[in-house]
């Protein structure tokens, strides 16, 4: 069964609340404009923080939103909280050939624990807010 409610566990730079525009998280430095918002599961965050073997992206990747969830939302899911609507993009986190984990064929929690989204409707988001899967466009 796919989850329909996701709880905000953390926001970029330990913010209590954040504003999202159509360009993404206000004040964030986006590496790729076609992936305006990055989301990460709390479980993946914990795995990265506790890992002994460090993947290449562990120090590079910064999540705009960290979610409490058993499974990340699927492609095209519309997540709504107040006025804010995020739509999960098809693109996923990729591995780099120079990564130690990739070279040793070890699993990386970022592959399943990260999603990217676009902002369909701007709005704000705070710690412990809920993003609900919306079925209406």
C-alpha positions as CSV (number, residue, x, y, z in Angstrom):
1,X,0.0,0.0,0.0
2,X,1.4,3.4,-1.0
3,X,1.5,6.1,1.7
4,X,-0.8,9.1,1.3
5,X,0.6,11.3,4.1
6,X,4.2,12.4,4.6
7,X,5.4,14.3,7.6
8,X,8.1,16.9,7.4
9,X,11.0,15.9,9.6
10,X,13.5,18.5,8.6
11,X,14.0,21.4,6.2
12,X,17.2,22.6,4.5
13,X,19.7,24.4,6.8
14,X,17.7,23.4,9.9
15,X,14.9,25.9,9.2
16,X,11.7,25.8,11.1
17,X,9.7,26.9,8.1
18,X,10.5,27.5,4.4
19,X,8.9,29.3,1.5
20,X,8.8,27.5,-1.9
21,X,8.4,29.5,-5.2
22,X,8.1,28.0,-8.7
23,X,11.9,28.0,-8.8
24,X,12.1,25.8,-5.6
25,X,13.1,26.5,-2.0
26,X,13.6,30.3,-1.5
27,X,17.2,31.1,-0.7
28,X,18.6,27.7,-1.7
29,X,21.4,27.3,-4.2
30,X,20.0,24.9,-6.8
31,X,22.5,22.8,-8.7
32,X,20.0,21.8,-11.4
33,X,17.1,24.1,-12.2
34,X,15.0,21.3,-13.7
35,X,15.0,19.6,-10.3
36,X,13.8,22.6,-8.1
37,X,13.1,20.6,-4.9
38,X,14.9,17.7,-3.4
39,X,13.3,15.3,-0.9
40,X,14.9,12.6,1.2
41,X,13.5,10.0,3.5
42,X,14.4,10.2,7.2
43,X,15.6,6.6,7.0
44,X,18.0,7.4,4.2
45,X,19.2,10.5,6.1
46,X,20.0,8.3,9.1
47,X,21.8,5.7,7.0
48,X,23.9,8.3,5.4
49,X,24.7,9.9,8.8
50,X,25.7,6.6,10.4
51,X,27.5,5.0,7.4
52,X,31.1,3.8,7.8
53,X,31.7,3.5,4.0
54,X,31.0,7.0,2.6
55,X,29.4,7.3,-0.8
56,X,30.5,10.1,-3.1
57,X,27.2,12.0,-2.8
58,X,26.9,11.7,1.0
59,X,28.7,15.0,1.6
60,X,27.4,16.6,-1.7
61,X,23.7,15.9,-1.5
62,X,21.5,18.4,0.4
63,X,17.8,17.7,0.8
64,X,15.4,20.6,0.8
65,X,12.8,18.5,2.7
66,X,13.3,15.4,4.8
67,X,10.2,13.2,5.1
68,X,9.1,10.6,7.6
69,X,7.9,7.7,5.5
70,X,8.3,4.0,4.8
71,X,8.4,4.6,1.1
72,X,9.1,7.7,-0.9
73,X,6.3,9.1,-3.1
74,X,6.0,7.7,-6.7
75,X,6.6,9.6,-9.9
76,X,3.9,12.1,-10.7
77,X,2.5,12.1,-7.1
78,X,1.0,15.5,-6.2
79,X,1.9,16.4,-2.6
80,X,-0.2,19.2,-1.0
81,X,0.2,21.2,2.2
82,X,-1.9,24.3,2.4
83,X,-1.2,26.3,-0.8
84,X,2.0,24.4,-1.6
85,X,1.7,21.6,-4.2
86,X,4.8,19.6,-5.2
87,X,4.8,17.1,-8.1
88,X,7.3,14.3,-8.0
89,X,9.5,14.2,-11.1
90,X,10.5,11.1,-13.0
91,X,14.2,11.7,-12.6
92,X,15.8,9.9,-9.7
93,X,19.2,10.1,-7.9
94,X,22.0,8.8,-10.1
95,X,25.2,7.0,-9.2
96,X,28.6,8.3,-10.3
97,X,31.3,5.8,-11.6
98,X,33.8,7.4,-9.2
99,X,31.7,6.5,-6.1
100,X,33.3,3.9,-3.8
101,X,29.9,2.3,-3.2
102,X,29.1,2.1,-6.9
103,X,32.6,0.6,-7.6
104,X,32.1,-2.0,-4.9
105,X,28.5,-2.8,-5.9
106,X,27.2,-1.8,-2.5
107,X,23.8,-0.4,-2.0
108,X,23.3,3.4,-1.6
109,X,20.3,4.7,0.5
110,X,20.0,7.7,-1.7
111,X,18.8,5.7,-4.7
112,X,15.5,4.8,-3.2
113,X,15.5,7.5,-0.5
114,X,15.6,10.6,-2.7
115,X,13.1,12.2,-5.0
116,X,13.0,15.4,-6.9
117,X,9.9,17.6,-7.4
118,X,8.7,20.7,-9.2
119,X,6.5,23.3,-7.5
120,X,3.1,23.4,-9.1
121,X,1.7,25.9,-6.6
122,X,4.0,28.1,-4.3
123,X,3.5,28.1,-0.6
124,X,5.2,27.5,2.8
125,X,6.1,24.4,4.7
126,X,7.1,24.0,8.4
127,X,8.5,21.2,10.5
128,X,5.9,18.5,11.4
129,X,3.6,19.7,8.6
130,X,1.9,17.0,6.5
131,X,2.2,16.6,2.8
132,X,-0.8,14.7,1.5
133,X,-1.1,12.9,-1.8
134,X,-3.7,14.9,-3.8
135,X,-5.7,13.1,-6.6
136,X,-7.1,16.3,-8.0
137,X,-5.1,18.4,-10.5
